[in-house]
Amino acid sequence: MPLAASLRSVLTPTALFRLIVGWGVFLALQLGAPLLAGGLPSLMLWLVLLAIVVVITLCAFGVVTEAEHLASRLGDPYGTLVLTLSIVLIEVILISSVLLGPGEHPTIARDSVMAVSMIILNLVIGIALIVGGLRHPTRRVNRTGVSAYLALLVVLLAVAFVFPALLGVDGSYSLAQAIPIAVMTVLIYAFFLIRQMGAQRADFQEPDASDADTARPRMVAVIAEHRAELAGRAAMIVATMVPIVLLAHDMAALLDDGLSRIGAPVALSGILIAMIVFLPETITTIRSAAAGEMQRVSNLCHGALVSTVGLTIPAVLVIGILTGQPIVLAESPTGLVLLLATMMLTLATFAGRRVSALPGLAHLLLFFIYALSVFG
């Protein structure tokens, strides 16, 4: 594709609008920093916070849109991996901004990752199963790939939520525990990515795909043919993600102030972060389910959660080590029961020869119970 045509396909009016809004709101907040530092009336605080959340969401949609274009060019599992990592990176940035911002938030990582787990494994997959099961009742997933995801999730979620209570102190890993756990988690996740993109890439494609052996050569050919477009979209992802990083700091401070004023549950902050981050990918997942691409649903959901835990937990442990902040990861008994029930249901849901709509209702019920546990 000629360079001019590639630039036009990337620098669309919508993409430029997102960039202008994201950077413009950030500059406006910097100019208005003295007013924000002085403390705002409650109504004004919530209006400013709402504006920041809307802009972050708008930019997040921009990141996902560019990642989706890359995904369509590269094909699975490479394209879906780009999309998933883009979303997870935004979440890690938001959580890190809260931890490095004003105030103490020792449970923000636990609450956010728990919220992501319940949203992905129950709410999003529940809706996707209903949509996909009703429209495509004979569709199935690649059970080898799904089992690889779930095997990792069992271990990673236990490392995140169970072992801190059993091995740590007051729900936190000690320094001697945090360092090897962070290193091992990163190594396990890196090995998984290498296998997913290499020798086991066929395990993460639709089960009826007939060109698994040609996936890598095709990707190399696509990169050679569309090098300018792919580079432009990668640059656009970075340029759109930077305002999210910069705005996250202001959002964290205002959100902390706002929730404390209304006496909201501490876990609500983590839930809001999870909802902001995964809204674009949720829409993508539902679209994939409606199209009958159930393995892509698994790649988006299970892959996103593996990436979330595999990257977030090491990141917050490192932040805790460097700043001396306590990072409380141990989940409550209610949360652990919900996780156990969710994993058992997930295993039962994807163990069959095909997916159906009925288990989707069970997943939605578990998410409803989770919501009750947060606000109850």
C-alpha positions as CSV (number, residue, x, y, z in Angstrom):
1,M,0.0,0.0,0.0
2,P,1.4,3.4,-0.9
3,L,2.6,5.6,2.0
4,A,0.0,8.3,1.4
5,A,-2.9,5.8,1.4
6,S,-1.5,4.2,4.5
7,L,-1.4,7.5,6.3
8,R,-5.0,8.3,5.2
9,S,-6.2,5.0,6.5
10,V,-4.6,5.7,9.9
11,L,-5.1,9.4,10.4
12,T,-8.9,9.4,10.1
13,P,-11.0,12.3,11.4
14,T,-12.2,10.1,14.3
15,A,-8.6,9.1,15.3
16,L,-7.4,12.7,15.1
17,F,-10.4,13.8,17.1
18,R,-9.5,11.4,19.9
19,L,-6.0,12.6,19.9
20,I,-7.0,16.3,20.1
21,V,-9.6,15.7,22.9
22,G,-7.2,13.5,24.9
23,W,-4.3,15.9,24.8
24,G,-6.5,19.0,25.0
25,V,-8.2,17.9,28.2
26,F,-4.8,17.0,29.7
27,L,-3.5,20.5,28.9
28,A,-6.7,22.1,30.3
29,L,-6.2,20.2,33.6
30,Q,-2.6,21.4,33.8
31,L,-3.7,25.0,33.4
32,G,-6.4,24.5,36.0
33,A,-4.2,22.6,38.5
34,P,-4.3,25.4,41.1
35,L,-8.1,25.2,41.1
36,L,-8.1,21.5,41.5
37,A,-5.5,21.6,44.3
38,G,-7.7,24.0,46.3
39,G,-10.5,21.5,46.6
40,L,-13.7,21.6,44.5
41,P,-17.3,21.6,45.5
42,S,-18.8,18.1,45.3
43,L,-20.9,18.9,42.2
44,M,-17.9,20.4,40.3
45,L,-15.6,17.5,41.5
46,W,-18.0,14.9,40.0
47,L,-18.4,16.8,36.8
48,V,-14.6,17.1,36.3
49,L,-14.2,13.4,37.2
50,L,-16.9,12.4,34.8
51,A,-15.2,14.4,32.0
52,I,-11.9,12.7,32.7
53,V,-13.5,9.3,32.7
54,V,-15.3,10.0,29.4
55,V,-12.0,11.2,27.8
56,I,-10.1,8.2,29.1
57,T,-12.9,5.9,27.7
58,L,-12.8,7.7,24.4
59,C,-9.0,7.3,24.2
60,A,-9.3,3.6,25.2
61,F,-11.8,3.1,22.4
62,G,-9.2,4.6,20.1
63,V,-6.5,2.2,21.3
64,V,-8.8,-0.7,20.8
65,T,-9.8,0.5,17.4
66,E,-6.2,0.6,16.2
67,A,-5.5,-2.7,17.8
68,E,-8.5,-4.2,16.1
69,H,-7.2,-3.1,12.7
70,L,-3.8,-4.7,13.5
71,A,-5.7,-7.8,14.6
72,S,-7.6,-8.0,11.3
73,R,-4.3,-7.7,9.4
74,L,-2.3,-10.2,11.4
75,G,-4.9,-12.8,12.2
76,D,-5.2,-15.0,15.3
77,P,-3.6,-15.5,17.7
78,Y,-1.3,-12.6,16.9
79,G,-3.9,-10.0,16.3
80,T,-6.0,-10.9,19.3
81,L,-2.8,-10.8,21.4
82,V,-2.1,-7.2,20.3
83,L,-5.6,-6.2,21.2
84,T,-5.5,-7.9,24.6
85,L,-2.1,-6.5,25.6
86,S,-3.2,-3.0,24.6
87,I,-6.1,-3.2,27.0
88,V,-4.2,-4.8,29.8
89,L,-1.4,-2.2,29.5
90,I,-4.0,0.5,30.1
91,E,-5.3,-1.2,33.2
92,V,-1.7,-1.6,34.6
93,I,-1.2,2.1,34.0
94,L,-4.3,3.1,35.7
95,I,-3.7,0.9,38.8
96,S,0.0,2.1,39.0
97,S,-1.2,5.7,38.8
98,V,-3.5,5.2,41.7
99,L,-0.7,3.5,43.7
100,L,1.8,6.3,42.9
101,G,-0.7,9.1,43.5
102,P,-1.8,10.8,46.7
103,G,-3.2,8.8,49.5
104,E,-2.8,5.1,50.4
105,H,-4.6,2.4,48.4
106,P,-3.2,-0.9,49.6
107,T,-6.1,-3.0,48.1
108,I,-6.5,-1.2,44.8
109,A,-4.7,-4.0,42.8
110,R,-6.6,-6.7,44.6
111,D,-10.0,-5.0,44.0
112,S,-9.2,-4.2,40.4
113,V,-8.0,-7.6,39.4
114,M,-10.9,-9.3,41.3
115,A,-13.3,-7.0,39.5
116,V,-11.7,-7.8,36.1
117,S,-11.9,-11.5,36.9
118,M,-15.6,-11.3,37.7
119,I,-16.4,-9.0,34.8
120,I,-14.6,-11.1,32.3
121,L,-15.3,-14.6,33.5
122,N,-18.9,-14.0,34.4
123,L,-20.4,-10.9,32.9
124,V,-18.7,-10.7,29.5
125,I,-18.5,-14.5,28.9
126,G,-22.1,-14.9,30.2
127,I,-23.4,-12.4,27.6
128,A,-21.1,-13.9,24.9
129,L,-22.4,-17.4,25.6
130,I,-26.0,-16.3,25.4
131,V,-25.5,-14.3,22.2
132,G,-23.2,-16.9,20.5
133,G,-25.2,-19.9,21.8
134,L,-28.5,-18.6,20.5
135,R,-27.2,-17.5,17.1
136,H,-24.7,-20.3,16.5
137,P,-25.7,-23.4,18.7
138,T,-23.3,-25.7,17.0
139,R,-20.1,-23.6,17.4
140,R,-17.3,-25.0,19.6
141,V,-14.0,-23.8,20.9
142,N,-10.5,-25.2,20.6
143,R,-10.4,-27.1,23.9
144,T,-6.6,-27.4,24.0
145,G,-6.2,-23.7,23.9
146,V,-8.9,-23.0,26.5
147,S,-7.5,-25.6,28.8
148,A,-4.1,-23.9,28.6
149,Y,-5.7,-20.6,29.6
150,L,-7.6,-22.1,32.5
151,A,-4.6,-24.1,33.7
152,L,-2.6,-20.8,34.0
153,L,-5.6,-19.0,35.5
154,V,-5.9,-21.5,38.3
155,V,-2.3,-20.9,39.4
156,L,-2.1,-17.2,38.7
157,L,-5.3,-16.4,40.6
158,A,-4.2,-18.6,43.5
159,V,-0.9,-16.7,43.6
160,A,-2.7,-13.4,43.5
161,F,-5.5,-14.0,46.0
162,V,-5.0,-17.2,48.0
163,F,-1.3,-17.5,48.9
164,P,-0.9,-14.0,50.3
165,A,-3.2,-15.0,53.1
166,L,-1.5,-18.3,53.7
167,L,2.1,-17.3,53.3
168,G,2.2,-13.5,53.7
169,V,1.6,-11.1,56.6
170,D,-1.7,-9.2,56.9
171,G,-2.6,-10.3,53.4
172,S,0.6,-9.0,51.8
173,Y,3.7,-10.8,50.6
174,S,6.9,-10.1,52.5
175,L,9.9,-8.6,50.6
176,A,11.6,-12.0,50.4
177,Q,8.4,-13.5,48.9
178,A,7.4,-10.7,46.6
179,I,10.6,-10.6,44.6
180,P,10.7,-14.3,43.5
181,I,6.9,-14.3,43.0
182,A,7.1,-11.3,40.7
183,V,10.0,-12.8,38.8
184,M,8.4,-16.2,38.4
185,T,5.1,-14.8,37.4
186,V,6.7,-12.7,34.6
187,L,8.7,-15.7,33.4
188,I,5.7,-18.0,33.3
189,Y,3.7,-15.4,31.4
190,A,6.5,-14.8,29.0
191,F,6.9,-18.5,28.3
192,F,3.2,-18.7,27.7
193,L,3.3,-15.9,25.1
194,I,6.2,-17.6,23.4
195,R,4.3,-20.9,23.1
196,Q,1.1,-19.1,22.1
197,M,2.8,-17.3,19.2
198,G,5.0,-20.2,18.3
199,A,4.7,-23.9,18.6
200,Q,1.1,-23.9,20.0
201,R,-0.4,-21.1,17.9
202,A,-2.8,-23.5,16.3
203,D,-4.3,-24.3,19.7
204,F,-5.6,-20.7,19.9
205,Q,-7.3,-20.6,16.4
206,E,-10.9,-21.5,15.6
207,P,-11.1,-25.4,15.6
208,D,-12.3,-25.5,12.0
209,A,-9.4,-23.3,10.7
210,S,-7.6,-25.1,7.9
211,D,-4.5,-22.8,7.5
212,A,-2.9,-23.0,11.0
213,D,0.5,-24.1,9.4
214,T,0.5,-21.0,7.2
215,A,-0.3,-18.4,9.9
216,R,3.2,-17.3,10.5
217,P,4.3,-17.0,6.8
218,R,1.1,-15.1,6.1
219,M,1.8,-12.7,8.9
220,V,5.3,-12.1,7.6
221,A,3.9,-11.4,4.2
222,V,1.3,-9.0,5.6
223,I,4.0,-7.1,7.6
224,A,6.1,-6.8,4.4
225,E,3.2,-5.6,2.3
226,H,1.6,-3.2,4.9
227,R,4.7,-2.1,6.9
228,A,3.8,1.6,6.7
229,E,0.2,1.1,7.9
230,L,1.2,-1.3,10.7
231,A,3.9,1.1,11.9
232,G,1.4,4.0,11.7
233,R,-1.2,2.2,13.7
234,A,1.3,1.1,16.4
235,A,2.4,4.8,16.7
236,M,-1.2,5.9,16.9
237,I,-1.8,3.4,19.8
238,V,1.1,4.9,21.7
239,A,0.0,8.5,20.9
240,T,-3.6,7.7,22.1
241,M,-2.4,5.8,25.2
242,V,-0.2,8.5,26.5
243,P,-3.1,10.9,27.4
244,I,-4.6,7.9,29.3
245,V,-1.5,7.7,31.4
246,L,-1.4,11.4,32.0
247,L,-5.1,11.7,32.9
248,A,-5.0,8.7,35.1
249,H,-3.1,10.6,37.8
250,D,-5.7,13.3,38.0
251,M,-8.5,10.7,37.9
252,A,-7.0,8.8,40.8
253,A,-6.8,11.8,43.0
254,L,-10.3,13.0,42.2
255,L,-11.8,9.5,42.5
256,D,-10.3,9.0,45.9
257,D,-11.7,12.3,47.1
258,G,-15.1,11.7,45.6
259,L,-15.6,8.2,46.9
260,S,-14.5,9.3,50.4
261,R,-17.1,12.1,50.4
262,I,-20.0,9.7,49.7
263,G,-18.7,6.9,51.9
264,A,-18.6,4.4,49.0
265,P,-17.0,0.9,49.4
266,V,-13.3,0.9,48.9
267,A,-13.6,-1.8,46.2
268,L,-15.7,0.5,44.0
269,S,-12.6,2.3,42.8
270,G,-11.2,-1.0,41.5
271,I,-14.5,-1.9,39.8
272,L,-14.7,1.5,38.1
273,I,-11.1,1.1,36.7
274,A,-12.0,-2.4,35.4
275,M,-15.2,-1.2,33.8
276,I,-13.5,1.8,32.1
277,V,-10.7,-0.4,30.8
278,F,-12.7,-3.4,29.5
279,L,-15.7,-1.7,28.0
280,P,-14.2,-1.5,24.5
281,E,-13.0,-5.1,24.6
282,T,-16.4,-6.2,25.9
283,I,-18.0,-4.8,22.8
284,T,-15.4,-6.6,20.6
285,T,-16.1,-9.8,22.4
286,I,-19.8,-9.6,22.0
287,R,-19.3,-8.9,18.3
288,S,-17.1,-12.0,18.0
289,A,-19.7,-14.1,19.7
290,A,-22.5,-12.8,17.4
291,A,-20.3,-13.8,14.4
292,G,-19.8,-17.3,15.8
293,E,-16.1,-16.8,16.6
294,M,-16.2,-18.6,20.0
295,Q,-12.4,-19.3,20.1
296,R,-11.8,-15.6,19.6
297,V,-14.2,-15.0,22.6
298,S,-11.9,-17.2,24.6
299,N,-8.8,-15.6,23.3
300,L,-10.1,-12.1,24.2
301,C,-11.6,-13.0,27.6
302,H,-9.3,-15.8,29.0
303,G,-6.3,-14.3,27.3
304,A,-7.0,-10.9,28.7
305,L,-7.4,-12.2,32.3
306,V,-4.1,-14.3,32.0
307,S,-2.4,-11.1,30.8
308,T,-4.0,-9.0,33.5
309,V,-2.9,-11.2,36.4
310,G,0.4,-12.0,34.7
311,L,1.4,-8.3,34.3
312,T,-0.6,-6.5,37.1
313,I,0.6,-8.6,40.0
314,P,4.3,-8.3,39.2
315,A,3.9,-4.6,38.5
316,V,2.2,-3.7,41.8
317,L,4.6,-5.9,43.7
318,V,7.5,-4.0,42.2
319,I,5.8,-0.7,43.0
320,G,5.3,-1.9,46.6
321,I,9.0,-2.9,46.9
322,L,10.3,0.5,45.5
323,T,7.9,2.7,47.4
324,G,7.6,0.7,50.6
325,Q,3.8,0.6,50.3
326,P,1.9,-2.4,51.6
327,I,0.2,-4.3,48.7
328,V,-2.7,-6.2,50.2
329,L,-3.7,-9.0,47.8
330,A,-5.4,-11.6,50.0
331,E,-9.1,-11.9,49.1
332,S,-11.9,-12.2,51.5
333,P,-13.6,-15.6,52.2
334,T,-16.6,-14.5,50.1
335,G,-14.3,-13.5,47.2
336,L,-12.5,-16.8,47.3
337,V,-15.7,-18.8,47.2
338,L,-16.9,-16.7,44.3
339,L,-13.6,-17.3,42.5
340,L,-13.8,-21.1,43.2
341,A,-17.4,-21.2,41.9
342,T,-16.4,-19.2,38.9
343,M,-13.5,-21.4,37.9
344,M,-15.5,-24.6,38.4
345,L,-18.3,-23.2,36.3
346,T,-15.8,-22.1,33.6
347,L,-14.3,-25.5,33.5
348,A,-17.7,-27.1,33.1
349,T,-18.8,-24.6,30.5
350,F,-15.9,-25.1,28.1
351,A,-15.4,-28.9,28.7
352,G,-18.3,-29.8,26.4
353,R,-18.0,-30.4,22.7
354,R,-19.9,-27.2,21.9
355,V,-20.9,-24.0,23.6
356,S,-24.4,-23.2,24.5
357,A,-26.5,-20.4,25.9
358,L,-27.6,-22.1,29.1
359,P,-24.3,-21.8,31.1
360,G,-24.3,-18.1,30.2
361,L,-27.2,-17.5,32.6
362,A,-25.2,-19.3,35.4
363,H,-22.3,-17.0,34.8
364,L,-24.5,-13.9,34.9
365,L,-25.9,-15.1,38.3
366,L,-22.4,-15.4,39.7
367,F,-21.7,-11.8,38.6
368,F,-24.9,-10.6,40.2
369,I,-23.8,-12.3,43.5
370,Y,-20.4,-10.6,43.2
371,A,-22.1,-7.2,42.8
372,L,-24.2,-7.9,45.9
373,S,-21.1,-8.8,47.9
374,V,-19.5,-5.5,47.0
375,F,-22.4,-3.3,47.9
376,G,-24.0,-5.5,50.6
